[in-house]
Amino acid sequence: MRFVQNLQFAWRLMCRNRGLNVIILLTLALGIGANTAIFTVDYATLFAPLTYPQPEQLVTVWSGTNGNRLNPSPKTFIEWRKLNRSFRELSAFTGGTFGIANIDQPESVWGMRVTANYFHTLGNPFFLGRDFLPGEDQEGQNHVVILTHKLWSHLGADPNLIGHTMRIDGKPYTVVGVLQPGIADRDIFEMAMPLVFTPEELQHSSVYLVAIGRLENGVSIQQAQDDVSAIVAHIAPSNSTDAKITSASVRPLREYMFSMSRESRQTLWWLLGGVGFVLLIACVNVANLLLAKGVTRQREIAMRGALGATRRTIFLQLLTESLLLAVAGGLLGIGLGYSMLRALLAAMPRFTLPWVTDTRLSLPVLLFTLLTTTLAGLFFGCVPAWFVSRSNPGEALKSGGQVGLGIVRHRLQQMLVIGELALALSVVAAAGLALRSFANLINVDMGVKTDHVLTFYLSGPKIQQAEPMKIATYYRQMLTGIQAVAAVSSVSAQTGTPLFPPGMTPFVVAGGSAPDRDSSKWPKAGFGAVTPDFFRTFGVRMMEGRAFTEQDSSSNVKVAIVNEEFVRRYLNGADPLRARVWLQLSAEDERTPATLTEWQIVGVSHDTLSKSMREHIPEIQIPFWQRPSPDPVIAVRTAGDPDSMIRSIGAVVHSVDSAAILARPRTMEEIRDQVLASDRFSMFLFVSFGAIALLLATLGVYGVVSFSVASRKSEIAVRMALGANRLNLIALVVRQGLSLAVTGLSLGLGGAYLLSHGMRSALFGIGHIDFAVLGGVALLLLLAALLACVAPAGRAASVEPMQALRTE
């Protein structure tokens, strides 16, 4: 009953003091909303279960060899599916790009080849049509396709599309189903076709599948692990193609779906910590406002005490008012947090988060917001409520309610602002470090020239299943045709794109004889096959030796080019141009066993960065003509804008192969921006939080200095009457504000140092302590404090002594 009365009274006061309460509510909504938005992303990425039915039963199954995790081969997968006793369903998929015809305009999309039970394993619901039927993953019955809702909408959202055919890579496929909108639309893959295992694939250890299983009821992951391991041990002696497979691994599907780098996970935690500091600063600001508001209510509180209210009753009443403000701010914060979340996701680069991330506001997020709101209300409400409730009613009534304007309140407000400035220094320092890190990244030597370069794939060329010699002939014709286009300076084909992590291959620096055939203990290096003009197209400098030439073909000596990091790490000062390497390379079609070959190093290239510009990876490159790939990246250096060349290059591609589609055209500048997108986004968020913290800290200093000037009008008037000039008064007020700032910043430097030390692993080019950033941040906060003192100092200097003394 008492609580209801307190609540009703608090509501009446909220409605009466609208101006101050609006400021409090907006401050709280900003802090709580930002926390809600960031926690939604963190929860969905780090903790939330997958949005499939019974997600705890979904696992991935991997092959293993000497501790290395591998994708299973078709033969291994079929053995698992036939012999296991742990899985209700075991499915597999592999991905790629496919060309489709959309209203006479061919385009390329990402798609999957899946076993017929794939969607049934996951529990994907359908919007239209049906799932694949048993047997549709057999040759001759596999020309059916399922579309995501996103692709179906892109193709015109025709409900009558079910049962009709569409051409994929030039072949007719019948549309049998459309998936429900939602989780599938966030995936990179936009359609699925049945996966058919050819007899050749079943005879070789090509490891390219991703196996996904659903456990039987009551079966644990460990039991499934033991079951699959027993199958591996049983089939290994008779399985000559997979003889190296010695183990298997069963892991939760969530672990695979949410595979993120350590740096990305740390960044998410740092963002949550940064936005938590923003809320803490907001709460300190609100506590200061409530403390000032409590002073104006001293006479009211004194009257209630004189009429019999105990200090406990008064404290609970004031705390109820704070909690009501917190709840109202929390409700506003949920709405603001939802808007912030939508804006956050819209600004976030694609695939910054794992595609299965469900960023809807959920019950755990709402419970987090409720807890945050309650703690915030208690934090900013207790200190002002305790201070006001401890005042002496008799003295307050005799002094007209001004007893609260004493040294204790001033010092309490000053302590709150000092703490606020210390917290603000930490947040702004984090923003400064993120900004400095990003500046280091964009100024680092990438090893490639990104201007005027267009890259693309070819989707659906006729040459996909051809022999190496035919593949080489096909791409010679393609590159020759593109080279003849006006304004094309050079053109190359290569497996992979600079700035992205290359595929890794085992190698060993060779002596006079072949190394041990067991390559599991060999070191690994990035690997690529490139045409001779690769180095000219991307502007990669040769440091020693020579680049590849057209004479480096399959009929000549096998040659290789390594980068500087390879020389530093593996050649131990030896002359690289006299060294040879043994490589164990699997066939590009993934259907033939790996072969061991020797390659003579003929050149050393400048390092090109990868892994978000953070690492120098040792690399080995070989001539594309000595090991042709059926699906290389093609790069074109142009004299003008590369985007304007897409149509003319596409026409040449079509003239060489009418079934080929120019897929995923991107300039190297777009690729550079994509590689830096995550760092740019993190920098933007940290800077935003730092700007909010700086604003709140400035308002905190302004509030304390303003209330100090208002409460010292009589003192200021006396000083002026005794001869103090206006400059003396301005200096007095500014000195008070700067003393608060210096004290707060001195305390905050320790926290900023610890923060910079903790953030080092997520930053680039930042040492143990960055004095330039910390010094700049401290100076910025001092300037902000100085700016906050300008208006109160002006009001102090404009006090009329006689009028102030008469009023007093």
Number of C-alpha atoms within 10 A of each C-alpha: 6 10 11 10 11 18 17 14 14 21 15 11 13 17 10 11 11 11 10 14 19 14 13 23 21 17 21 31 27 24 31 32 28 26 28 30 29 23 27 26 24 21 18 23 25 16 11 17 15 20 15 15 12 13 16 16 22 24 24 22 27 23 26 19 15 11 12 14 15 19 19 25 25 23 20 26 22 16 14 22 17 11 12 16 15 23 22 15 17 27 25 24 19 15 17 11 20 22 25 22 16 14 8 7 7 17 17 22 18 18 22 21 20 23 25 24 21 23 17 15 22 21 15 18 17 18 14 18 16 15 20 24 14 10 14 19 22 16 13 9 12 19 18 22 25 28 24 26 23 19 18 19 13 11 13 11 12 10 12 9 19 17 13 12 16 18 14 20 21 17 13 15 19 18 21 20 25 26 26 17 14 16 17 20 19 18 16 15 18 21 26 24 24 26 19 19 15 12 9 9 18 17 18 20 25 25 20 17 21 19 26 24 26 24 23 15 10 9 15 13 19 12 15 23 18 15 19 26 20 15 19 23 13 11 17 17 10 9 17 13 18 24 14 16 23 17 22 25 21 22 18 17 21 20 12 12 15 18 13 15 9 10 14 16 15 15 19 19 15 19 20 21 16 26 28 21 22 29 25 23 30 28 28 26 27 27 26 26 22 23 25 21 15 20 22 15 16 25 23 16 26 24 17 16 19 14 10 9 13 13 18 13 16 21 21 20 21 24 24 25 24 26 24 19 24 29 22 17 27 30 20 19 29 24 14 22 28 19 14 20 23 15 12 17 15 10 11 16 17 15 15 15 20 17 17 20 23 21 19 14 18 14 9 14 22 15 11 16 25 19 13 21 26 17 15 28 26 17 19 25 28 18 18 27 25 18 17 25 24 14 19 16 22 15 15 19 18 12 13 11 22 17 19 25 17 11 9 11 19 19 11 16 27 23 17 23 30 26 23 30 32 25 27 33 30 28 33 29 29 28 25 23 29 27 21 19 20 22 15 15 20 14 8 13 13 21 18 20 15 19 18 20 27 26 24 20 20 24 24 24 23 16 19 14 11 13 12 19 13 15 20 22 13 18 24 15 14 20 21 14 17 22 20 14 14 12 14 19 18 22 27 27 30 24 21 18 20 20 20 17 17 20 13 17 19 18 25 21 17 16 11 6 6 14 16 9 10 9 16 14 12 17 13 19 22 19 23 22 22 26 27 22 20 24 19 18 23 24 17 18 16 19 14 17 14 14 21 24 12 11 13 19 18 16 9 9 13 18 20 24 26 27 24 20 19 22 18 12 11 14 13 10 9 11 10 23 17 10 15 19 21 18 24 20 17 17 15 15 16 15 19 16 16 16 10 16 13 19 19 19 23 20 21 26 25 19 24 23 20 19 14 18 20 14 12 16 22 22 25 26 24 24 26 26 27 22 21 27 22 23 22 20 18 25 26 28 27 23 15 14 15 21 14 11 18 16 11 12 20 16 16 19 22 15 13 17 18 14 20 25 25 24 22 16 17 17 22 25 15 17 18 18 15 19 18 18 19 20 24 22 17 21 22 17 19 25 21 16 25 25 17 22 29 26 14 22 31 25 17 28 29 23 21 26 26 22 16 18 19 14 15 14 20 20 14 23 21 16 15 19 14 10 10 13 12 16 11 14 21 20 14 14 24 20 15 16 27 20 15 23 29 18 16 24 27 16 17 23 19 14 18 24 19 13 18 25 15 14 20 18 14 17 22 20 16 18 11 12 16 17 11 12 19 22 12 14 25 22 13 15 24 21 15 20 26 20 16 24 26 17 16 24 23 15 16 22 20 12 18 14 18 14 11 15 15 8 8 8
